[in-house]
Amino acid sequence: MRVMEDGSDTRVYELYTAGRAHLAAGEWLRAIPPLEEARDLAPDKGSIREALGVAYLRARRHADAEREIAVAVDLAPNDHYAYYLLGRAQQALGRISLARGSYKMAVWLRPNSEDYRQALRDLPAA
């Protein structure tokens, strides 16, 4: 990572790693503030958006999760895990048709993932 004179890249990295550490420890709510700050400093970083989306999902903030993960998908349209997460958020919001499409994209990008296939199978029938 390139460090800018003002240290902003270093700060973004520190915030991101702190948020990821909280996620790894199961501390969803504690992960959100540093990840939000990192997102605000580097809004074009899909990895930050994805991690924040995970934190929101686990905190049951599904609309926030959908918004962040949709940006992550836009930033990295070949990210199978982002599509899976987007499907989870959409499913939790009752947007089953959208969730089905997101899960299908995840399966298409990673056809060997049983988790993605199972998520698609678990959706209510159309």
C-alpha positions in Angstrom: 0.0 0.0 0.0 1.3 3.4 -1.0 1.6 5.8 2.0 0.5 9.4 1.2 2.2 12.3 2.8 -0.8 12.9 5.1 -0.7 9.3 6.2 -4.2 8.6 5.0 -3.4 5.2 3.4 -1.8 4.1 6.6 -4.9 5.2 8.6 -7.2 3.4 6.2 -5.2 0.2 6.6 -5.2 0.5 10.4 -8.9 1.0 10.5 -9.6 -1.8 8.1 -7.4 -4.3 10.0 -9.0 -3.2 13.3 -12.5 -3.8 11.9 -11.4 -7.2 10.5 -10.0 -8.2 13.8 -13.3 -7.3 15.5 -15.1 -9.4 12.9 -12.8 -12.4 13.5 -13.4 -12.1 17.2 -17.2 -12.1 16.7 -17.5 -8.5 17.7 -19.8 -7.3 14.9 -20.9 -4.0 16.6 -17.3 -3.1 17.4 -16.2 -3.7 13.9 -18.7 -1.2 12.4 -17.1 2.2 13.5 -13.6 1.6 12.2 -14.9 0.0 9.0 -17.3 3.0 8.4 -14.4 5.4 9.0 -12.2 3.4 6.6 -15.0 3.5 4.0 -15.4 7.2 4.4 -11.6 7.7 3.8 -11.4 5.2 0.9 -14.9 4.8 -0.7 -13.5 3.0 -3.7 -12.1 0.0 -1.8 -14.3 -3.0 -2.3 -12.7 -5.0 0.4 -13.7 -2.4 3.0 -17.2 -2.2 1.7 -17.5 -6.0 1.8 -16.2 -6.3 5.4 -18.5 -3.5 6.5 -21.4 -5.4 4.7 -20.5 -8.5 6.7 -20.5 -6.5 9.9 -23.9 -5.0 9.1 -25.3 -8.5 8.1 -24.2 -10.0 11.4 -25.6 -7.0 13.3 -28.9 -7.5 11.4 -28.7 -4.2 9.7 -29.8 -5.7 6.4 -30.6 -2.6 4.4 -27.2 -1.1 5.3 -25.6 -4.4 4.4 -27.3 -4.5 1.0 -26.2 -0.9 0.2 -22.5 -1.5 1.1 -22.3 -4.9 -0.6 -24.0 -3.6 -3.8 -21.2 -1.1 -4.0 -18.6 -3.8 -3.4 -20.2 -5.8 -6.3 -20.0 -2.7 -8.5 -16.3 -2.2 -7.6 -15.5 -5.9 -8.2 -18.1 -7.6 -10.5 -16.2 -10.9 -10.4 -16.3 -11.2 -6.6 -18.3 -14.4 -6.0 -18.4 -13.9 -2.2 -19.8 -10.3 -2.6 -22.7 -11.7 -4.7 -23.4 -14.3 -2.0 -23.4 -11.7 0.7 -25.7 -9.5 -1.4 -28.0 -12.4 -1.8 -28.1 -12.9 2.0 -28.9 -9.2 2.6 -31.6 -9.3 -0.1 -33.1 -12.5 1.3 -33.3 -11.1 4.8 -35.1 -8.0 3.4 -37.6 -10.3 1.6 -36.3 -9.5 -1.8 -36.3 -13.2 -2.9 -36.2 -12.6 -6.7 -33.1 -10.3 -6.3 -31.5 -12.8 -3.8 -32.0 -15.6 -6.3 -30.2 -13.6 -9.0 -27.3 -12.7 -6.6 -27.0 -16.4 -5.5 -27.0 -17.5 -9.2 -24.2 -15.1 -9.9 -22.2 -16.4 -7.0 -22.7 -20.0 -8.2 -21.8 -19.0 -11.8 -18.6 -17.4 -10.6 -17.7 -20.2 -8.2 -19.6 -23.3 -9.4 -17.9 -25.7 -6.9 -19.2 -23.8 -3.8 -21.7 -26.0 -2.0 -22.6 -23.1 0.3 -23.7 -20.9 -2.6 -25.7 -23.8 -4.2 -27.3 -24.5 -0.9 -28.3 -20.9 -0.4 -29.9 -20.9 -3.8 -31.8 -24.2 -3.0 -33.0 -22.8 0.4 -34.8 -20.0 -1.2 -38.6 -20.3 -1.4 -40.0 -21.4 -4.8 -40.7 -18.7 -7.3 
